[in-house]
Amino acid sequence: TPPPTTENYTVLTSSAASDVYKRQAWEWGDALFVVIDEYQYTPDLPYTPTAGEGFDDPVTGDQWSWTLGDIQFTWFKQTIQNSPAKYKFVFSHHMLGGTPDGGPFADPGYVRGGAEAAAYFEWGGKNANGSEGFAAHRAEEDFGTKPVHQLMVENGVSAYFHGHDHQYVYETRDDIVYQEVPSPSMDGSGFSGIYFEGDHGDYQTIEMQDNAGHLRLTVDPAAVTTVEYVRSYLNGSVNEGDVTYTYTIAPNSPCSLTAIASGAWSSEGTWDDSCPSPVPNALTDVHIPAGHTVTYDGELTTVSSLTVEAGGTLQFPGGGTLTVLGDLAVSGGVLDLGAAGDLVVEGSLINNGRLIQTRTVEASESTEAAVTFLDYGGYGGLTLTGNTGSPGSTTVEISGGQACDTDDSSVQRCFTITPTTSVADAGVLFHYAASELNGSTCSTMEAWRSLGGTAWTGAGAVGTRLCGGEPYSVEYSGVSIEDSGSLYSLRSASAPTAVTISAISVSSPGSTLLIAAAALALILTLAVSYTHLRAHETI
């Protein structure tokens, strides 16, 4: 990773500006760095002072007293959950609670240990006797149901770096590195009797070395992160700058998470168990297949990509914002943002299904009062101006990847506008992509309004056509939109056919001639109807 610049370095501020310097997160290249504060929110003193420090809090001796506090805890969860970083590194002076025995030099509340201690108290959720204790000691409405370590496992934390025990110790637990960092200016092994090399079942203590030195991390997004123990010259046993131990950390990569039932976005029962995280996060490619309706109930959630397949639905009845870092593909399914749902699509929005959004449009001829629907990921959507009328709460549905007419020659994007109050002179800006032209030409594009499915009429007065770059658009004024819903189609110069045929099924080989004759009769009828309509200037 190159040195920090404005291009590759982003500071992620905390949720409260007043304590921004007590907990920090930043992204540098392909890595997320999170610093948490285990002191600021701990309400009392969980140990008897032994190092000459002053104190004015009551001494409780309760290792559950060590806490991030509910605000910092939630901030930490959201920060690691919504980051797509290939590497996620967490730092603090020591853990929350520590090992139950506390090591040989202090009472348990003084916090000793790394991977072993990760099983206990707010960090791991267990009481000192090994029983589960998180639910009894942390209110679900403030902390949720999972302790720190489990959140790190589910959200791709690569390594946790901590001090306090004054020695080099490299450990792992559930594929997360727990690294006790060495002292750069202290000889010896710090506090002995805390760590023991070996496989301890739930965790592994892989390497222990004496001081002094520091760690050097080299992040390679195309390969691995290399962690080196670089020694300082103190006692002559090693040379200044010698590397006496090296290990590597593999990068995160997105995992495919698929809905297996209809239900809430945040419910583990909605999704399969194919990813470390049981619910969507920034490291998941989310799929909603046929037969399942997923209800978004997040506030700010990030995913790697999203696909709503044919017969699947994602709906936002309660609002909230979903960020999609890659492409969002509605592949025959339905994406309904409702009146308060919102998206951030950093890739492309690809619609071959139905997009639905409801917004309020007031009476105004000002372009500043124009309301845009479904403009995400370069899709363009539709922009509506009420002009002298007030449509009020208005729902726009855009069907993509399909023509709106019988002969399949209109632009493959259909628009339905349903206002609360009918308006006779709205302004509408229709957007579409070059891949949807379907034989039409941008420079002669016209919009047509369906007359109850029996004929089409010109949408209004055509204005500017923008064909220089995608999405293309055509602007109309004097557009009539009705509270029963108005369907619009785009096509060059001539009107679409009046009837849309969804399918014809053949029950037996002998039916072929009959259906062919019926189809021919229908085509002739439509041709005559179209000629008649043109003669009467109703298009």
Number of C-alpha atoms within 10 A of each C-alpha: 13 9 8 12 10 7 8 13 16 15 12 15 16 19 13 11 8 8 13 13 11 14 21 18 21 16 19 19 21 18 23 25 20 21 19 21 21 20 18 15 15 17 13 17 21 23 19 17 15 11 7 6 7 8 11 7 11 12 14 14 16 15 25 25 22 26 23 24 20 16 14 23 19 15 20 23 18 17 19 25 23 19 23 24 23 24 26 23 21 20 18 18 17 23 30 29 31 30 25 22 16 19 19 12 13 16 18 22 26 24 25 28 25 30 28 23 22 25 27 29 31 29 24 23 26 20 20 20 9 12 10 16 18 23 15 10 15 21 12 12 8 12 22 15 14 17 23 22 22 18 21 24 16 17 29 28 26 23 21 25 19 21 21 19 23 22 27 25 25 23 26 20 21 13 16 20 22 25 23 24 23 29 24 18 12 16 18 15 17 17 15 14 9 16 21 14 13 12 12 12 7 11 21 21 21 13 15 18 15 17 25 27 26 18 19 13 15 14 21 17 17 10 11 17 20 15 16 18 23 20 24 23 17 17 11 8 9 14 13 14 13 14 17 12 16 13 12 15 18 16 21 18 13 18 18 17 24 22 24 19 17 19 18 19 22 17 16 15 16 22 26 16 16 11 19 17 24 19 23 28 28 25 29 25 23 25 20 29 22 17 15 19 25 25 20 23 21 16 12 13 22 24 24 26 25 25 22 27 22 18 16 24 23 23 20 23 15 15 17 17 19 20 21 25 21 17 18 27 20 26 21 22 25 24 24 19 24 18 18 14 20 19 19 15 23 17 16 17 21 18 23 22 23 22 21 19 21 21 17 15 23 19 17 16 15 10 12 8 15 20 17 18 21 22 16 18 19 16 19 21 23 22 19 25 27 27 23 14 18 20 26 18 15 23 22 25 23 23 20 23 21 18 23 28 24 16 14 16 19 26 30 24 27 22 23 19 21 22 24 18 15 19 21 17 19 24 24 27 22 25 22 23 19 17 11 16 21 17 14 19 15 22 16 12 22 26 29 21 25 24 14 12 13 11 20 25 19 19 23 21 14 18 14 11 19 16 16 10 9 15 16 20 22 22 21 21 19 17 23 17 27 17 15 11 19 19 23 23 25 31 25 19 13 17 23 29 24 22 18 15 11 6 6 8 8 11 8 7 7 9 11 13 10 11 14 11 11 12 13 12 12 13 15 12 12 17 13 12 16 19 13 13 15 14 10 8 10 13 23
